Amino acid sequence: MPLIKLYFTPALLLLVLTCPLWQVSQSVPLMAKEPMRESCVLYARTLLQNITDVLNQKTLFSGIDCMKQNMELYKNTSTPSACAPQGSACSEITTSGFDQSSCLTNIREDLKHYYKVLAAQPVGTLLFSLRELMENCFGIFPASDSTLREAAANLGTSFDQRLHLCKVLKGFQVRAITINRVIAYMTSDEYTK
């Protein structure tokens, strides 16, 4: 029996390494000029609705008027300027062209950041809808749910933590509006011409 194990292990290893069916697939980001799928519009809208629903939770933000708080934006990306549509003059700088690659890179970084920040927060379906958008439209596969549950178990619910969550969610809501507009633009006839 030990002799069979000696021959079986290398043969199995050789099979796994050479068979194309066993190769691990690699997530590839969306390529430039590839149109965004229609389903991504729905994922993005669902995410925005879930952010708004969490912001309106009376129990989570008890004692905090979340709508009167300032927002905390993630400033390490340039999503609004990178994703400005062709001919846009919103920021007093007219854009000559839409750079899909740069825009999608910035959105990916935003989504990864907010996923990390919100992973241990009591945000219910918001995290699920964020994960769906990341996986189905941007090829990002975040950490497992068991890791998130462990982190959530160690989370406190002090006033300052809930106030910070409120501000982060307001910033994420604004960024999600931008992401919704970009995805809608990328699926529109105007962009796909």
C-alpha positions as CSV (number, residue, x, y, z in Angstrom):
1,M,0.0,0.0,0.0
2,P,2.8,2.5,0.8
3,L,4.2,1.9,-2.7
4,I,0.9,2.8,-4.3
5,K,0.8,6.1,-2.4
6,L,4.3,7.0,-3.7
7,Y,3.2,6.6,-7.3
8,F,-0.3,8.0,-6.8
9,T,0.7,11.4,-5.3
10,P,3.1,12.4,-8.1
11,A,0.6,11.2,-10.8
12,L,-2.2,13.2,-9.2
13,L,0.0,16.3,-8.9
14,L,1.0,15.9,-12.6
15,L,-2.7,15.6,-13.6
16,V,-3.7,18.7,-11.6
17,L,-0.9,20.8,-13.1
18,T,-1.3,19.8,-16.7
19,C,-5.1,19.5,-17.1
20,P,-6.6,22.8,-18.3
21,L,-9.9,22.1,-16.4
22,W,-8.0,22.3,-13.1
23,Q,-6.4,25.7,-13.7
24,V,-7.6,28.4,-11.4
25,S,-9.5,31.1,-13.2
26,Q,-8.2,34.6,-12.8
27,S,-10.4,37.6,-12.4
28,V,-9.7,40.1,-15.1
29,P,-10.8,43.7,-14.8
30,L,-13.1,45.1,-17.4
31,M,-11.2,46.1,-20.5
32,A,-11.3,49.6,-21.9
33,K,-14.1,50.3,-24.5
34,E,-16.0,47.2,-23.3
35,P,-19.6,48.2,-22.7
36,M,-20.9,47.8,-19.1
37,R,-23.5,45.1,-18.7
38,E,-27.1,46.2,-18.2
39,S,-27.3,44.1,-15.0
40,C,-24.6,46.4,-13.5
41,V,-27.1,49.3,-13.6
42,L,-29.4,47.3,-11.3
43,Y,-26.6,46.3,-9.0
44,A,-25.5,49.9,-8.6
45,R,-29.1,51.1,-8.0
46,T,-29.6,48.5,-5.4
47,L,-26.4,49.5,-3.7
48,L,-27.4,53.1,-3.6
49,Q,-30.9,52.2,-2.2
50,N,-29.3,50.1,0.5
51,I,-27.0,52.9,1.5
52,T,-30.0,55.2,1.8
53,D,-31.9,52.6,3.8
54,V,-29.1,52.2,6.3
55,L,-28.7,56.0,6.7
56,N,-32.4,56.1,7.5
57,Q,-32.3,53.4,10.2
58,K,-33.5,55.0,13.5
59,T,-32.1,52.2,15.7
60,L,-28.6,52.3,14.3
61,F,-28.3,56.1,14.5
62,S,-30.3,56.6,17.7
63,G,-29.5,60.0,19.1
64,I,-27.8,61.1,15.9
65,D,-29.4,63.2,13.2
66,C,-27.5,61.6,10.5
67,M,-28.8,63.9,7.7
68,K,-27.4,66.9,9.4
69,Q,-23.9,65.5,9.7
70,N,-21.0,66.3,7.4
71,M,-19.9,63.5,5.1
72,E,-16.5,61.8,5.1
73,L,-15.3,61.2,1.5
74,Y,-12.6,58.8,0.5
75,K,-10.0,61.2,-1.1
76,N,-7.4,58.7,-2.3
77,T,-9.1,58.3,-5.7
78,S,-10.2,60.8,-8.3
79,T,-13.4,59.1,-9.4
80,P,-15.5,62.2,-10.1
81,S,-12.9,63.7,-12.4
82,A,-11.7,60.4,-14.0
83,C,-15.3,59.4,-14.7
84,A,-16.5,62.7,-16.1
85,P,-18.4,62.1,-19.4
86,Q,-17.0,63.5,-22.7
87,G,-17.7,67.2,-23.0
88,S,-18.6,67.6,-19.3
89,A,-17.8,70.9,-17.7
90,C,-19.1,70.2,-14.2
91,S,-15.8,71.1,-12.4
92,E,-15.1,74.1,-14.7
93,I,-12.7,71.9,-16.6
94,T,-14.1,70.6,-19.9
95,T,-13.1,67.0,-20.6
96,S,-12.1,66.1,-24.1
97,G,-12.7,62.4,-23.8
98,F,-13.8,59.7,-21.4
99,D,-11.1,57.4,-20.2
100,Q,-12.9,54.2,-19.2
101,S,-9.8,52.4,-17.9
102,S,-8.9,55.2,-15.5
103,C,-12.5,55.6,-14.4
104,L,-13.0,51.9,-13.7
105,T,-9.7,51.7,-11.8
106,N,-10.8,54.6,-9.6
107,I,-14.2,53.0,-9.0
108,R,-12.6,49.6,-8.1
109,E,-10.4,51.4,-5.5
110,D,-13.4,53.1,-4.0
111,L,-15.4,49.9,-3.8
112,K,-12.5,48.1,-2.2
113,H,-12.0,50.9,0.4
114,Y,-15.7,51.1,1.3
115,Y,-15.9,47.3,1.6
116,K,-13.0,47.2,4.0
117,V,-14.5,50.1,6.1
118,L,-18.0,48.6,6.2
119,A,-17.1,45.0,6.5
120,A,-17.3,44.9,10.3
121,Q,-20.3,47.4,10.6
122,P,-23.9,46.4,11.2
123,V,-25.1,47.4,7.8
124,G,-27.2,44.4,6.8
125,T,-27.9,44.0,3.1
126,L,-25.7,46.9,2.2
127,L,-22.6,44.8,2.4
128,F,-24.2,42.1,0.3
129,S,-25.2,44.5,-2.5
130,L,-21.7,46.0,-2.4
131,R,-20.2,42.6,-2.8
132,E,-22.6,41.7,-5.7
133,L,-21.6,44.9,-7.6
134,M,-17.9,44.2,-6.9
135,E,-18.0,40.6,-8.0
136,N,-20.4,40.8,-11.0
137,C,-19.4,44.1,-12.5
138,F,-15.8,44.8,-11.5
139,G,-14.2,41.3,-11.0
140,I,-13.3,42.0,-7.3
141,F,-13.7,39.1,-4.9
142,P,-13.5,40.4,-1.3
143,A,-12.8,38.5,1.9
144,S,-15.1,35.7,3.0
145,D,-18.2,36.3,5.2
146,S,-16.8,34.3,8.1
147,T,-13.9,36.8,8.4
148,L,-16.5,39.6,8.4
149,R,-18.6,38.0,11.2
150,E,-15.5,37.6,13.4
151,A,-14.6,41.3,12.9
152,A,-18.3,42.3,13.6
153,A,-18.2,40.4,16.9
154,N,-15.4,42.7,18.1
155,L,-17.1,45.9,17.0
156,G,-18.3,48.4,19.6
157,T,-21.4,50.6,19.2
158,S,-20.3,53.8,20.9
159,F,-21.8,57.1,20.0
160,D,-18.5,58.2,18.3
161,Q,-18.3,54.9,16.2
162,R,-21.9,55.3,15.1
163,L,-21.3,59.0,14.2
164,H,-18.2,58.0,12.2
165,L,-20.3,55.3,10.4
166,C,-22.9,57.9,9.6
167,K,-20.3,60.3,8.0
168,V,-18.7,57.5,6.1
169,L,-22.0,56.3,4.7
170,K,-23.0,59.8,3.6
171,G,-19.7,60.0,1.7
172,F,-20.3,56.6,0.2
173,Q,-23.8,57.6,-0.8
174,V,-22.3,60.5,-2.8
175,R,-19.7,58.3,-4.4
176,A,-22.4,55.7,-5.1
177,I,-24.4,58.3,-7.0
178,T,-21.3,59.0,-9.1
179,I,-20.9,55.3,-9.7
180,N,-24.5,55.0,-10.7
181,R,-24.2,57.8,-13.2
182,V,-21.0,56.4,-14.7
183,I,-22.5,52.9,-15.1
184,A,-25.7,54.3,-16.6
185,Y,-23.5,56.4,-19.0
186,M,-21.4,53.4,-20.0
187,T,-24.6,51.4,-20.8
188,S,-26.2,54.3,-22.7
189,D,-26.4,54.6,-26.5
190,E,-24.4,57.8,-26.3
191,Y,-21.4,56.0,-25.0
192,T,-21.6,52.7,-27.0
193,K,-21.8,54.5,-30.4
